[in-house]
Amino acid sequence: MKPPIAVVIPCYRVRAQVLAVLAGIGPEVTHIYAVDDACPEGSGDWIEQQVRDPRVRVLRHGHNQGVGAAVMTGYAAALADGAEVVVKLDGDGQMDPALIRRFVQPIVRGQADYTKGNRFYDLRHIRRMPALRLMGNAGLSFMAKLSTGYWHLFDPTNGYTAIHARVARLVQRDEVSARYFFESDLLFRLNTLRAVVVDIPMSARYGDETSSLRVGRVLGEFAWKHLRNLGKRLFYSYFLRDMTVASLELVAGLALLGFGVVFGALQWSHALQTGVLTPTGTVMLAALPTLLGLQLLLAFVAFDVANVPRRPIHLDLPD
């Protein structure tokens, strides 16, 4: 028996493309939720007027809450209707609905709790991506590796995703970012649950759609949020939930590196002001802690990279 599969489509300024997206969703999907996030183009009304597919249900927000909030609204409806896997794709036509099976299969087979698209897997497809978007995604991907702990993943802002219902129930709506940081923030939350996440190779389709995301505008905001999540993840994983040798490496590495850099900077400043050469012993007193601290931090990073979740948690969760 095939598992019930639901699709959630956030709708905001997608009136020109959303009908084609809905028409492309195959028979393997049992429920489709189009979430009108107070769309100024009236996407929800347009869908109800034009679509006769009985699987399609329009959900509405009274005011614009953001793509993350729209997805969580769709999740709640899908879970209430008994979906086992919930797929999220955008309504702007950039994501091919024919790939839904590819996103669902690792979850159904017990290989993953969550799957997400990766537009960088095939180097031939990268040429189709605008240069600014390419550079922005590369920077965001590195920050996401640090903050989420999923070092093997790339393209963290990719919105083509699928999640097992048992795992989706563990995600608290009021804890996840409601707007553009949603995908990266959800990965951070999934890591705290020790969920297994798998990248699905895909290519993006760029047409006449209008993107509301401006990489340059959100880069600073995303950097701060990634830094905040990094601090939370390190505390949760290496001090609150468990303590390992890596915990000691992190503390000792930061302490030694901090001492070496600060002490060395003070001695360098003193030498510049007085014109007196710094003794070799003083130089070594700054250099050795700095080098040892860097070595300990590299050892911690190596442990963190290898500490990726391996067993899907939905296999052990109750229905």
C-alpha positions as CSV (number, residue, x, y, z in Angstrom):
1,M,0.0,0.0,0.0
2,K,1.4,3.4,-1.0
3,P,1.8,6.0,1.8
4,P,-0.4,9.1,1.8
5,I,1.6,11.9,0.3
6,A,0.7,15.6,0.7
7,V,2.1,18.6,-1.1
8,V,2.2,22.1,0.5
9,I,2.6,25.1,-1.8
10,P,3.0,28.6,-0.3
11,C,1.4,31.1,-2.5
12,Y,2.6,34.7,-2.7
13,R,2.7,36.5,-6.0
14,V,2.6,33.3,-8.0
15,R,-0.7,33.7,-9.8
16,A,0.9,33.5,-13.2
17,Q,2.7,30.2,-12.5
18,V,0.8,28.3,-9.8
19,L,-1.8,26.6,-12.1
20,A,0.9,25.0,-14.1
21,V,2.6,23.8,-10.9
22,L,-0.7,22.2,-9.7
23,A,-1.4,20.6,-13.1
24,G,2.1,19.0,-13.0
25,I,1.5,17.1,-9.7
26,G,1.2,13.4,-10.3
27,P,-1.3,10.8,-9.0
28,E,1.0,9.6,-6.3
29,V,0.0,12.7,-4.3
30,T,-3.2,12.4,-2.2
31,H,-3.6,15.9,-0.8
32,I,-2.5,19.3,-2.1
33,Y,-2.6,22.4,0.1
34,A,-2.2,25.8,-1.5
35,V,-1.5,28.3,1.3
36,D,-2.5,31.8,0.3
37,D,-0.2,34.0,2.5
38,A,-2.3,37.1,2.1
39,C,-1.2,37.2,-1.6
40,P,-1.9,40.6,-3.1
41,E,-2.7,38.9,-6.4
42,G,-5.4,36.8,-4.8
43,S,-3.7,33.4,-5.6
44,G,-6.1,31.5,-3.4
45,D,-9.3,32.8,-5.1
46,W,-7.7,32.2,-8.5
47,I,-6.9,28.6,-7.7
48,E,-10.5,28.0,-6.4
49,Q,-11.9,29.5,-9.6
50,Q,-9.7,27.6,-12.1
51,V,-8.8,24.3,-10.5
52,R,-11.2,21.3,-10.4
53,D,-8.8,18.8,-8.9
54,P,-10.5,17.4,-5.7
55,R,-7.1,17.0,-4.1
56,V,-6.5,20.7,-4.0
57,R,-7.5,22.7,-0.9
58,V,-6.9,26.4,-0.4
59,L,-5.8,27.6,3.1
60,R,-5.6,31.3,3.9
61,H,-3.7,33.7,6.2
62,G,-5.5,36.8,7.2
63,H,-2.2,38.8,6.9
64,N,1.2,38.0,5.4
65,Q,3.2,35.8,7.8
66,G,6.1,34.6,5.6
67,V,6.9,31.4,3.7
68,G,7.9,29.5,6.8
69,A,4.6,30.2,8.5
70,A,2.7,29.2,5.3
71,V,4.6,25.9,5.2
72,M,3.8,25.2,8.9
73,T,0.1,25.9,8.2
74,G,0.3,23.4,5.4
75,Y,2.1,20.9,7.6
76,A,-0.6,21.1,10.2
77,A,-3.4,20.5,7.7
78,A,-1.5,17.6,6.1
79,L,-0.8,15.9,9.5
80,A,-4.5,16.4,10.5
81,D,-5.5,14.6,7.3
82,G,-3.3,11.6,7.9
83,A,-0.4,12.3,5.5
84,E,2.7,10.1,6.0
85,V,5.1,12.3,3.9
86,V,4.7,16.0,3.3
87,V,6.4,17.6,0.3
88,K,6.9,21.3,0.1
89,L,7.4,23.0,-3.3
90,D,7.1,26.6,-4.4
91,G,4.4,27.9,-6.7
92,D,6.6,30.0,-9.0
93,G,7.4,27.1,-11.4
94,Q,11.1,26.8,-10.5
95,M,10.6,23.3,-9.0
96,D,9.6,20.4,-11.2
97,P,6.6,18.5,-9.7
98,A,7.8,15.4,-11.5
99,L,10.6,15.1,-9.0
100,I,8.2,14.4,-6.1
101,R,8.8,10.7,-6.2
102,R,12.5,11.2,-6.0
103,F,12.1,13.3,-2.8
104,V,9.7,10.8,-1.2
105,Q,11.5,7.5,-1.9
106,P,14.4,7.9,0.7
107,I,11.9,8.6,3.4
108,V,9.6,5.8,2.5
109,R,12.5,3.4,2.3
110,G,13.6,4.3,5.8
111,Q,16.8,6.0,4.6
112,A,16.0,9.6,5.7
113,D,13.7,11.7,7.8
114,Y,13.9,14.8,5.6
115,T,15.0,15.4,2.0
116,K,15.9,18.6,0.3
117,G,17.0,19.7,-3.2
118,N,20.5,20.5,-4.2
119,R,20.9,22.6,-7.4
120,F,24.7,22.4,-7.2
121,Y,25.1,18.6,-7.6
122,D,25.4,18.6,-11.4
123,L,28.0,21.3,-12.4
124,R,26.3,21.6,-15.8
125,H,23.2,23.0,-14.2
126,I,25.1,25.7,-12.3
127,R,25.6,27.6,-15.6
128,R,21.9,28.3,-15.7
129,M,22.0,30.0,-12.2
130,P,22.4,33.8,-12.1
131,A,26.0,34.7,-10.9
132,L,24.8,36.8,-7.9
133,R,22.5,34.0,-6.7
134,L,25.3,31.4,-7.2
135,M,27.7,33.4,-5.0
136,G,25.1,34.2,-2.4
137,N,24.1,30.5,-2.1
138,A,27.7,29.4,-1.8
139,G,28.2,31.8,1.2
140,L,24.9,30.8,2.8
141,S,25.7,27.1,2.4
142,F,29.0,27.5,4.3
143,M,27.3,29.3,7.1
144,A,24.5,26.7,7.2
145,K,27.1,23.9,7.5
146,L,28.4,25.5,10.7
147,S,25.1,26.3,12.2
148,T,23.1,23.2,11.4
149,G,25.8,20.5,11.7
150,Y,24.9,18.9,8.4
151,W,28.3,19.3,6.8
152,H,27.4,17.0,3.9
153,L,24.6,19.2,2.7
154,F,24.7,22.1,0.2
155,D,22.1,24.7,-1.1
156,P,20.4,25.2,2.3
157,T,17.9,27.8,1.0
158,N,16.5,25.3,-1.4
159,G,12.8,25.1,-0.8
160,Y,12.0,21.8,-2.5
161,T,11.8,19.5,0.6
162,A,10.0,16.4,2.0
163,I,9.6,15.3,5.6
164,H,8.2,12.3,7.4
165,A,5.0,13.1,9.3
166,R,6.4,11.7,12.6
167,V,9.3,14.1,12.4
168,A,7.1,17.0,11.3
169,R,5.1,16.6,14.5
170,L,8.2,17.2,16.6
171,V,8.8,20.6,14.9
172,Q,7.3,23.4,17.0
173,R,5.7,26.1,14.8
174,D,6.5,29.0,17.2
175,E,10.2,28.0,17.3
176,V,11.0,28.0,13.5
177,S,11.7,31.2,11.6
178,A,8.5,32.3,9.8
179,R,10.2,34.0,6.8
180,Y,13.1,33.4,4.4
181,F,15.4,31.8,7.0
182,F,12.9,29.0,7.4
183,E,14.7,26.3,5.5
184,S,18.0,26.9,7.2
185,D,16.4,27.2,10.6
186,L,14.4,24.0,10.1
187,L,17.7,22.2,9.4
188,F,19.1,23.4,12.7
189,R,15.9,22.2,14.5
190,L,16.2,18.8,12.8
191,N,19.8,18.4,13.9
192,T,18.8,19.0,17.5
193,L,16.4,16.1,17.0
194,R,19.2,14.0,15.4
195,A,17.1,13.6,12.2
196,V,18.8,12.2,9.0
197,V,18.7,14.6,6.1
198,V,19.6,13.7,2.5
199,D,20.3,16.0,-0.5
200,I,18.4,15.2,-3.7
201,P,20.1,16.4,-6.9
202,M,17.9,18.6,-9.0
203,S,18.1,21.5,-11.5
204,A,16.3,24.8,-11.1
205,R,14.1,26.3,-13.8
206,Y,14.3,30.1,-14.2
207,G,11.6,31.9,-16.1
208,D,9.6,35.0,-15.7
209,E,8.9,34.5,-12.0
210,T,9.6,37.3,-9.5
211,S,11.7,36.4,-6.5
212,S,11.0,38.2,-3.3
213,L,14.3,37.1,-1.8
214,R,17.2,39.5,-2.3
215,V,20.5,37.8,-1.3
216,G,22.4,41.0,-0.6
217,R,19.6,42.3,1.6
218,V,19.3,39.2,3.8
219,L,23.0,38.2,3.9
220,G,23.7,40.1,7.1
221,E,20.5,39.0,8.7
222,F,21.2,35.4,7.8
223,A,24.8,35.6,9.1
224,W,23.6,36.8,12.5
225,K,20.9,34.0,12.7
226,H,23.4,31.4,11.6
227,L,25.8,32.5,14.4
228,R,23.0,32.4,16.9
229,N,22.0,28.9,15.9
230,L,25.7,27.8,15.9
231,G,26.0,28.8,19.5
232,K,22.8,27.0,20.4
233,R,23.7,23.8,18.6
234,L,27.1,23.6,20.2
235,F,25.6,24.1,23.7
236,Y,22.8,21.6,23.1
237,S,24.9,18.9,21.4
238,Y,28.2,19.1,23.3
239,F,27.3,20.3,26.8
240,L,23.6,20.0,27.6
241,R,22.7,16.6,25.9
242,D,26.1,15.0,26.0
243,M,29.7,15.7,26.8
244,T,32.6,14.1,24.9
245,V,36.3,14.6,24.3
246,A,35.2,17.1,21.6
247,S,33.5,19.2,24.3
248,L,36.9,19.6,26.0
249,E,38.7,20.2,22.7
250,L,36.2,23.1,22.0
251,V,36.6,24.7,25.4
252,A,40.4,24.3,25.6
253,G,40.9,25.4,22.0
254,L,38.9,28.6,22.4
255,A,40.6,29.4,25.6
256,L,44.1,28.9,24.3
257,L,43.4,30.6,21.0
258,G,41.9,33.6,22.8
259,F,44.8,33.9,25.2
260,G,47.4,33.6,22.4
261,V,45.7,36.2,20.2
262,V,45.0,38.7,22.9
263,F,48.4,38.3,24.6
264,G,50.2,38.5,21.3
265,A,48.2,41.6,20.2
266,L,49.1,43.4,23.5
267,Q,52.8,42.6,23.2
268,W,52.8,43.7,19.5
269,S,51.1,47.0,20.5
270,H,53.6,47.5,23.3
271,A,56.6,46.9,21.0
272,L,55.2,49.4,18.4
273,Q,54.8,52.1,21.1
274,T,58.2,51.6,22.8
275,G,60.3,50.5,19.8
276,V,61.7,47.7,21.9
277,L,62.0,44.3,20.3
278,T,59.8,41.6,22.0
279,P,61.9,38.8,23.6
280,T,61.8,35.4,21.9
281,G,60.3,33.8,25.0
282,T,57.4,36.3,25.0
283,V,56.8,35.6,21.3
284,M,56.6,31.9,22.0
285,L,54.3,32.5,24.9
286,A,51.8,34.0,22.4
287,A,52.5,31.6,19.5
288,L,52.3,28.3,21.2
289,P,48.9,28.7,22.8
290,T,47.6,30.1,19.4
291,L,48.9,27.1,17.5
292,L,47.7,24.6,20.1
293,G,44.3,26.3,20.2
294,L,43.9,26.1,16.4
295,Q,44.9,22.4,16.5
296,L,42.3,21.6,19.1
297,L,39.6,23.5,17.2
298,L,40.5,21.6,14.0
299,A,40.2,18.4,16.0
300,F,36.8,19.5,17.2
301,V,35.6,20.4,13.7
302,A,36.7,16.9,12.5
303,F,34.7,15.3,15.2
304,D,31.7,17.5,14.4
305,V,31.8,16.7,10.7
306,A,31.8,13.0,11.5
307,N,29.0,13.4,14.0
308,V,26.2,13.6,11.4
309,P,23.1,11.6,12.3
310,R,23.0,8.2,10.7
311,R,19.8,6.4,11.7
312,P,16.4,8.0,10.7
313,I,14.5,8.8,13.9
314,H,11.1,8.3,12.4
315,L,11.8,4.5,12.5
316,D,11.7,4.7,16.3
317,L,8.9,7.3,16.8
318,P,5.3,6.3,17.5
319,D,2.6,7.0,14.9
